[in-house]
């Protein structure tokens, strides 16, 4: 790191200033494992002063590490790069530190001159993850199964009149009694967790745990140990701990946003699904698990496969049964049903009799696209209840983004021609008839008192699904 000559010394000074200014820790050792550079971020992360680290060997500075567990010494020994590797160690003050490291050797003319490590602090994330994991263990061991499943949804809680969605819910009911993996496909807020809980409630393992893990909600470096558990010695500070698969044994593990799981971890998940055995992180013993996996994805799974976010083989393994949940904008016939249900709940919750919507709000709701789906509808209604003076929700009680949309919605409504209005009305009438007849075209034609062929033509023309 030391160069002679004014220009060389100036360049090195600038280089060191840059490294000291970044948020990631930078630790550089020479070929013997002695520290020659240690930036301010590394000092903050490791809880060590630079004077305690510079000029000393890695194992002297961090005595809890070994030649095998130290990522820097491993890279010096093998000459291989280590991408995103978790390392837990004790500093000289006895504090346990967890970092996520990218470590690589420095080669010049075929000779290894040292190694560079760029690290991020994961201590608090790891501690939080372990606290949550330990709490889950205590809850599942201590609470009776009757209490554990008391708050879970049932199929009756999923409200819809849409023929296609009714068929999907029926499919979910039929598959609930098997152990087959299920992939639920639907945008955020469409009810994926309601369906997953309902499948569990009706399934063979309904008296066993139902455990949820959002794969996007935890750093990828910690997700593997959370799912599969750890063996003592896997890394410094690691203890024998069961993962979520073992905690869910006999029951159901719901993995939301499955495509956010790292690709290499998806391969390990596939192996567990195929063999019903797992190895804890750092362990060699095989653990048998009997867990039903329900996964969910909030985007087109084929696009996720094509973009490389979702392994094709895992997709096919989970796609044994797929449940497609329509967004609210494609099931507007459910809007009144859902609104009445939420208003009833809010009425009881806030002791407001007979909550209702103004005509303007009803019109806005029909025009709005509901990007947040059913969850957004529920939140909009609950938010409005806090501002009403009587029992009627009006435009002025809604959030600003909703009222801003109302101006555009009403303008579009006024611009509709007579033909457009008639087409809209005809579509609503036919859709209601199809719902009443449970998707049976012949029965719907009788209700509408038109020939079956005419109804088939109108269904194609208006783009109405037959269920």
C-alpha positions as CSV (number, residue, x, y, z in Angstrom):
1,X,0.0,0.0,0.0
2,X,3.0,2.3,0.3
3,X,4.5,4.0,-2.8
4,X,7.4,6.3,-3.0
5,X,7.5,9.6,-4.9
6,X,5.2,12.6,-4.5
7,X,2.7,11.7,-7.1
8,X,2.5,8.1,-5.9
9,X,2.0,9.2,-2.3
10,X,-0.7,11.7,-3.4
11,X,-2.6,9.0,-5.4
12,X,-2.5,6.6,-2.4
13,X,-3.8,9.3,-0.1
14,X,-6.7,9.9,-2.4
15,X,-7.3,6.2,-2.7
16,X,-7.4,5.8,1.1
17,X,-9.7,8.7,1.5
18,X,-12.2,7.2,-0.9
19,X,-12.1,3.8,0.9
20,X,-12.5,5.5,4.3
21,X,-15.5,7.4,3.0
22,X,-17.7,4.4,1.9
23,X,-20.3,2.7,4.1
24,X,-19.0,-0.8,3.6
25,X,-16.1,-2.2,5.7
26,X,-12.9,-2.7,3.8
27,X,-10.2,-5.0,5.3
28,X,-7.0,-5.8,3.3
29,X,-4.4,-8.3,4.4
30,X,-1.1,-9.2,2.8
31,X,-0.1,-12.7,1.7
32,X,0.8,-13.6,5.3
33,X,-2.6,-12.6,6.6
34,X,-1.4,-9.4,8.3
35,X,-3.7,-6.4,8.0
36,X,-2.3,-3.6,5.9
37,X,-5.6,-1.5,5.5
38,X,-8.7,-1.2,7.7
39,X,-11.2,1.5,6.9
40,X,-13.4,3.5,9.3
41,X,-16.5,1.5,8.4
42,X,-14.8,-1.8,9.2
43,X,-13.7,-0.4,12.5
44,X,-17.3,0.6,13.3
45,X,-18.8,-2.8,12.2
46,X,-16.2,-4.9,14.1
47,X,-16.1,-2.7,17.2
48,X,-12.3,-2.4,16.9
49,X,-10.0,0.6,16.7
50,X,-7.8,0.6,13.6
51,X,-4.7,0.7,15.8
52,X,-5.7,-2.6,17.3
53,X,-6.0,-4.3,13.8
54,X,-3.3,-2.7,11.6
55,X,-0.1,-4.7,11.5
56,X,-1.5,-7.7,13.3
57,X,-2.5,-11.2,12.0
58,X,-6.2,-11.9,11.4
59,X,-6.2,-14.7,14.0
60,X,-4.5,-12.5,16.5
61,X,-7.1,-9.7,16.0
62,X,-10.1,-12.1,15.9
63,X,-9.1,-15.1,18.1
64,X,-12.5,-16.8,17.7
65,X,-11.8,-17.4,14.0
66,X,-9.7,-20.2,12.6
67,X,-7.8,-20.7,9.4
68,X,-10.9,-22.5,8.0
69,X,-13.6,-20.2,9.3
70,X,-11.8,-16.9,8.4
71,X,-13.0,-15.8,5.0
72,X,-9.8,-13.8,4.4
73,X,-7.5,-16.7,5.2
74,X,-9.6,-19.1,3.2
75,X,-9.2,-16.9,0.1
76,X,-5.4,-16.6,0.7
77,X,-5.2,-20.4,0.9
78,X,-7.4,-21.3,-2.1
79,X,-7.1,-18.3,-4.3
80,X,-10.9,-18.5,-4.8
81,X,-13.4,-15.6,-4.6
82,X,-16.1,-15.9,-1.9
83,X,-19.4,-14.1,-2.8
84,X,-21.8,-12.9,-0.1
85,X,-20.6,-15.2,2.8
86,X,-22.0,-14.8,6.3
87,X,-19.3,-14.8,9.0
88,X,-20.0,-14.6,12.8
89,X,-17.1,-14.1,15.2
90,X,-16.1,-12.5,18.5
91,X,-14.0,-9.4,18.5
92,X,-11.3,-8.9,21.2
93,X,-13.9,-7.3,23.5
94,X,-16.0,-10.5,23.4
95,X,-18.8,-9.0,21.4
96,X,-20.4,-11.3,18.7
97,X,-20.4,-9.7,15.3
98,X,-22.1,-11.0,12.1
99,X,-21.0,-9.7,8.7
100,X,-21.9,-10.4,5.1
101,X,-18.6,-10.5,3.2
102,X,-17.4,-10.4,-0.4
103,X,-13.8,-11.6,-0.3
104,X,-11.3,-11.9,-3.2
105,X,-7.6,-12.5,-3.7
106,X,-5.2,-9.9,-5.2
107,X,-3.0,-11.4,-7.9
108,X,-0.1,-9.7,-9.7
109,X,1.8,-11.5,-12.3
110,X,0.5,-14.9,-11.1
111,X,1.5,-14.2,-7.4
112,X,-1.1,-13.8,-4.6
113,X,-0.1,-10.6,-2.8
114,X,-3.0,-10.5,-0.4
115,X,-6.8,-10.5,-0.1
116,X,-9.5,-7.8,0.1
117,X,-12.7,-8.2,2.1
118,X,-15.8,-5.9,1.7
119,X,-18.3,-6.4,4.5
120,X,-21.7,-5.2,5.6
121,X,-23.0,-5.3,9.2
122,X,-25.6,-8.0,9.7
123,X,-25.4,-8.3,13.5
124,X,-28.7,-6.7,14.3
125,X,-30.5,-8.5,11.4
126,X,-29.1,-11.8,12.7
127,X,-30.1,-11.1,16.3
128,X,-33.6,-10.1,15.2
129,X,-33.9,-13.2,13.1
130,X,-32.8,-15.4,15.9
131,X,-35.2,-13.7,18.4
132,X,-38.1,-14.2,16.0
133,X,-37.1,-17.8,15.3
134,X,-36.7,-18.5,19.0
135,X,-40.1,-16.9,19.7
136,X,-41.7,-19.1,17.0
137,X,-40.2,-22.2,18.6
138,X,-41.5,-21.3,22.1
139,X,-45.0,-20.5,20.7
140,X,-45.3,-23.8,18.8
141,X,-44.0,-25.8,21.8
142,X,-46.0,-24.0,24.4
143,X,-49.4,-23.2,22.9
144,X,-52.1,-25.8,22.4
145,X,-52.9,-26.6,18.7
146,X,-56.4,-25.3,19.3
147,X,-55.1,-21.8,20.0
148,X,-52.6,-21.9,17.2
149,X,-55.2,-22.3,14.5
150,X,-57.9,-20.1,16.0
151,X,-57.0,-17.0,14.0
152,X,-56.7,-18.8,10.6
153,X,-59.0,-18.1,7.7
154,X,-61.4,-20.6,6.2
155,X,-62.7,-20.8,2.6
156,X,-65.9,-19.1,3.7
157,X,-63.8,-16.0,4.4
158,X,-62.9,-15.7,0.7
159,X,-65.8,-13.8,-0.8
160,X,-66.4,-13.9,-4.5
161,X,-69.2,-14.3,-7.1
162,X,-67.0,-14.3,-10.1
163,X,-67.4,-17.6,-12.0
164,X,-63.7,-18.1,-12.8
165,X,-62.7,-17.3,-9.2
166,X,-65.4,-19.5,-7.8
167,X,-63.9,-22.3,-9.9
168,X,-60.4,-21.6,-8.5
169,X,-61.6,-21.6,-4.9
170,X,-63.4,-24.9,-5.6
171,X,-60.1,-26.3,-7.0
172,X,-58.3,-25.2,-3.8
173,X,-61.0,-27.0,-1.7
174,X,-60.5,-30.3,-3.6
175,X,-56.7,-30.2,-3.3
176,X,-56.8,-29.4,0.4
177,X,-57.2,-33.1,1.4
178,X,-54.0,-34.1,-0.4
179,X,-50.3,-33.4,0.4
180,X,-49.5,-32.0,-3.1
181,X,-47.6,-28.7,-3.3
182,X,-49.6,-25.7,-4.3
183,X,-48.6,-22.5,-6.1
184,X,-50.9,-19.5,-5.6
185,X,-50.6,-16.9,-8.3
186,X,-52.0,-13.4,-7.7
187,X,-51.1,-9.8,-7.2
188,X,-50.5,-8.3,-3.8
189,X,-53.7,-8.0,-1.8
190,X,-55.8,-10.6,-3.8
191,X,-56.1,-13.0,-0.9
192,X,-53.2,-15.5,-1.3
193,X,-52.7,-16.0,2.5
194,X,-56.5,-16.5,3.0
195,X,-56.4,-19.3,0.4
196,X,-53.2,-20.9,1.9
197,X,-54.7,-20.8,5.4
198,X,-58.0,-22.3,4.2
199,X,-56.2,-25.2,2.4
200,X,-54.3,-25.9,5.7
201,X,-57.5,-25.7,7.8
202,X,-59.2,-28.3,5.6
203,X,-56.1,-30.5,5.1
204,X,-54.7,-33.6,6.7
205,X,-52.3,-31.6,8.9
206,X,-54.8,-29.0,10.2
207,X,-54.0,-29.9,13.8
208,X,-50.3,-29.2,13.1
209,X,-48.5,-25.9,12.7
210,X,-49.1,-23.4,9.9
211,X,-46.0,-21.3,9.4
212,X,-45.6,-18.3,7.1
213,X,-42.4,-16.9,5.7
214,X,-42.1,-14.1,3.2
215,X,-39.0,-14.8,1.2
216,X,-38.5,-11.1,0.3
217,X,-38.6,-10.0,4.0
218,X,-35.3,-11.4,5.2
219,X,-31.7,-11.1,3.8
220,X,-30.9,-14.0,1.6
221,X,-27.8,-14.8,3.7
222,X,-30.1,-15.6,6.7
223,X,-32.9,-17.2,4.9
224,X,-31.2,-20.6,4.5
225,X,-30.5,-21.0,8.2
226,X,-34.0,-19.8,9.0
227,X,-35.6,-22.4,6.7
228,X,-33.3,-25.4,7.3
229,X,-31.8,-24.7,10.8
230,X,-28.2,-24.7,11.9
231,X,-25.8,-27.1,13.6
232,X,-23.4,-26.0,16.3
233,X,-20.1,-25.0,14.7
234,X,-21.6,-24.2,11.3
235,X,-20.1,-20.7,12.0
236,X,-18.9,-19.0,15.1
237,X,-21.8,-18.6,17.4
238,X,-24.0,-21.0,15.6
239,X,-26.1,-23.4,17.8
240,X,-28.2,-26.5,17.2
241,X,-31.5,-25.0,16.1
242,X,-34.4,-26.4,14.1
243,X,-35.5,-24.4,11.0
244,X,-39.0,-23.5,9.9
245,X,-39.2,-26.8,8.0
246,X,-38.7,-28.8,11.2
247,X,-41.0,-26.5,13.2
248,X,-43.8,-27.0,10.6
249,X,-43.3,-30.8,10.6
250,X,-46.7,-32.5,9.9
251,X,-48.2,-29.2,9.0
252,X,-47.9,-26.5,6.3
253,X,-45.1,-24.0,5.4
254,X,-46.4,-21.1,3.3
255,X,-43.6,-19.4,1.4
256,X,-44.7,-16.1,0.0
257,X,-42.9,-14.3,-2.8
258,X,-41.1,-17.5,-3.7
259,X,-39.3,-15.9,-6.6
260,X,-37.4,-13.6,-4.2
261,X,-35.6,-16.6,-2.8
262,X,-32.0,-16.8,-4.1
263,X,-31.5,-19.3,-7.0
264,X,-29.0,-21.5,-5.1
265,X,-31.4,-21.7,-2.2
266,X,-34.3,-22.6,-4.6
267,X,-32.2,-25.6,-5.6
268,X,-32.0,-26.7,-2.0
269,X,-35.7,-26.2,-1.5
270,X,-36.3,-28.4,-4.5
271,X,-34.2,-31.2,-3.1
272,X,-36.2,-31.1,0.2
273,X,-39.5,-31.2,-1.8
274,X,-38.2,-34.2,-3.8
275,X,-36.7,-36.2,-0.9
276,X,-38.4,-35.0,2.3
277,X,-35.0,-34.8,3.9
278,X,-32.9,-31.8,4.8
279,X,-29.5,-31.0,6.2
280,X,-29.1,-28.2,8.6
281,X,-26.6,-25.5,7.7
282,X,-23.2,-26.8,8.8
283,X,-24.5,-30.3,9.5
284,X,-24.1,-33.7,7.9
285,X,-27.1,-35.5,9.5
286,X,-30.2,-35.9,7.4
287,X,-33.5,-34.8,9.1
288,X,-36.8,-36.3,7.9
289,X,-39.5,-33.7,7.4
290,X,-43.2,-34.1,6.6
291,X,-44.3,-30.7,5.5
292,X,-46.8,-29.5,2.9
293,X,-45.3,-26.5,1.0
294,X,-47.7,-23.8,-0.3
295,X,-45.9,-21.1,-2.3
296,X,-47.1,-17.8,-3.7
297,X,-45.9,-15.4,-6.4
298,X,-47.2,-11.9,-7.1
299,X,-46.2,-11.8,-10.8
300,X,-46.5,-14.0,-13.9
301,X,-44.5,-17.2,-13.0
302,X,-43.5,-17.8,-16.6
303,X,-42.0,-14.3,-16.8
304,X,-40.2,-14.9,-13.5
305,X,-38.8,-18.2,-15.0
306,X,-37.7,-16.5,-18.2
307,X,-36.0,-13.6,-16.3
308,X,-34.0,-16.1,-14.2
309,X,-35.7,-15.3,-10.9
310,X,-37.6,-18.5,-10.6
311,X,-36.0,-21.9,-11.3
312,X,-37.9,-23.8,-14.0
313,X,-37.6,-27.2,-12.2
314,X,-38.9,-25.7,-8.9
315,X,-41.7,-24.0,-10.7
316,X,-42.8,-27.4,-12.2
317,X,-42.5,-29.1,-8.8
318,X,-44.7,-26.5,-7.1
319,X,-47.0,-26.2,-10.1
320,X,-48.6,-29.6,-9.4
321,X,-51.6,-27.5,-8.5
322,X,-51.9,-23.8,-9.3
323,X,-54.5,-21.4,-8.0
324,X,-55.0,-18.2,-10.0
325,X,-56.5,-15.2,-8.0
326,X,-57.9,-12.4,-10.1
327,X,-57.2,-8.8,-9.3
328,X,-60.1,-6.7,-8.1
329,X,-60.2,-4.7,-11.3
330,X,-61.1,-7.9,-13.2
331,X,-63.8,-8.9,-10.7
332,X,-65.8,-5.7,-10.3
333,X,-69.0,-7.7,-9.8
334,X,-67.5,-8.6,-6.3
335,X,-67.1,-5.0,-5.4
336,X,-70.5,-4.6,-3.7
337,X,-70.3,-7.9,-2.0
338,X,-66.8,-7.1,-0.5
339,X,-67.8,-3.5,0.3
340,X,-70.9,-4.6,2.2
341,X,-68.9,-7.2,4.1
342,X,-66.2,-4.7,5.2
343,X,-68.8,-2.0,6.1
344,X,-70.6,-4.6,8.3
345,X,-67.3,-5.4,10.1
346,X,-66.4,-1.7,10.5
347,X,-69.9,-1.0,11.8
348,X,-69.6,-3.5,14.5
349,X,-66.0,-2.5,15.3
350,X,-66.7,1.2,15.7
351,X,-70.3,0.9,16.8
352,X,-71.7,2.9,13.9
353,X,-75.0,1.5,12.7
354,X,-75.7,0.9,9.0
355,X,-72.6,2.3,7.3
356,X,-73.2,3.2,3.7
357,X,-71.5,4.9,0.7
358,X,-72.7,8.0,-1.1
359,X,-73.7,7.7,-4.8
360,X,-70.5,9.5,-5.8
361,X,-68.3,7.1,-3.8
362,X,-70.1,4.1,-5.3
363,X,-69.5,5.5,-8.8
364,X,-65.8,6.2,-8.0
365,X,-65.3,2.7,-6.7
366,X,-66.7,1.2,-9.9
367,X,-64.4,3.4,-12.0
368,X,-61.2,2.9,-9.9
369,X,-58.7,0.2,-10.9
370,X,-57.8,-0.8,-7.3
371,X,-54.0,-1.5,-7.7
372,X,-53.9,-2.7,-4.1
373,X,-56.8,-5.0,-4.7
374,X,-59.1,-6.2,-1.9
375,X,-56.6,-5.2,0.8
376,X,-56.7,-1.6,-0.6
377,X,-60.5,-1.6,-0.6
378,X,-60.6,-2.6,3.1
379,X,-58.0,0.0,4.0
380,X,-59.8,2.8,2.1
381,X,-63.0,2.0,3.9
382,X,-61.4,1.8,7.3
383,X,-59.5,5.0,6.8
384,X,-62.7,6.9,5.8
385,X,-64.7,5.7,8.8
386,X,-62.4,7.8,11.1
387,X,-63.6,11.0,9.4
388,X,-67.4,10.6,9.0
389,X,-69.8,12.6,11.0
390,X,-72.9,10.3,10.5
391,X,-73.0,6.9,8.9
392,X,-72.4,7.7,5.2
393,X,-68.9,7.7,3.6
394,X,-68.6,10.6,1.1
395,X,-65.9,11.7,-1.3
396,X,-64.4,14.2,1.2
397,X,-63.8,11.3,3.6
398,X,-61.5,9.5,1.2
399,X,-57.8,9.8,0.9
400,X,-56.3,12.4,-1.4
401,X,-55.2,10.0,-4.1
402,X,-58.7,8.6,-4.3
403,X,-60.4,12.0,-4.6
404,X,-57.9,13.0,-7.2
405,X,-58.8,9.9,-9.2
406,X,-62.5,10.8,-9.0
407,X,-62.2,13.9,-11.1
408,X,-60.7,11.8,-14.0
409,X,-63.3,9.0,-13.5
410,X,-66.3,11.3,-13.7
411,X,-64.9,13.1,-16.7
412,X,-64.5,9.7,-18.5
413,X,-68.1,8.8,-17.5
414,X,-69.5,12.0,-19.0
415,X,-67.6,11.4,-22.2
416,X,-69.2,8.0,-22.8
417,X,-71.6,7.8,-25.7
418,X,-75.1,6.3,-25.6
419,X,-73.7,3.2,-27.3
420,X,-70.9,2.8,-24.7
421,X,-73.4,3.2,-21.9
422,X,-75.7,0.6,-23.3
423,X,-72.7,-1.8,-23.9
424,X,-71.6,-1.3,-20.3
425,X,-75.2,-1.9,-19.0
426,X,-75.5,-5.0,-21.2
427,X,-72.2,-6.4,-19.9
428,X,-73.4,-6.0,-16.3
429,X,-76.7,-7.7,-16.9
430,X,-75.1,-10.7,-18.7
431,X,-72.4,-11.0,-16.0
432,X,-75.0,-11.2,-13.3
433,X,-76.9,-13.8,-15.2
434,X,-73.7,-15.9,-15.6
435,X,-73.1,-15.7,-11.9
436,X,-76.6,-16.8,-11.0
437,X,-76.4,-19.7,-13.4
438,X,-72.9,-20.7,-12.0
439,X,-71.3,-20.2,-15.5
440,X,-73.8,-22.4,-17.3
441,X,-74.5,-20.7,-20.7
442,X,-77.8,-22.6,-21.3
443,X,-79.2,-21.7,-17.9
444,X,-78.1,-18.0,-18.2
445,X,-79.8,-17.8,-21.7
446,X,-83.0,-19.0,-20.1
447,X,-82.7,-16.3,-17.4
448,X,-82.1,-13.6,-20.0
449,X,-84.8,-15.1,-22.3
450,X,-82.5,-15.0,-25.3
451,X,-81.3,-17.9,-27.6
452,X,-78.2,-19.7,-26.4
453,X,-76.3,-18.9,-29.6
454,X,-77.0,-15.2,-29.1
455,X,-75.7,-15.3,-25.6
456,X,-72.5,-17.1,-26.8
457,X,-72.0,-14.4,-29.4
458,X,-72.4,-11.7,-26.8
459,X,-70.0,-13.4,-24.4
460,X,-67.3,-13.5,-27.0
461,X,-68.0,-9.9,-28.1
462,X,-68.0,-8.4,-24.6
463,X,-65.1,-10.6,-23.4
464,X,-67.0,-12.1,-20.5
465,X,-65.5,-15.3,-19.0
466,X,-67.8,-18.3,-18.9
467,X,-66.3,-19.7,-15.7
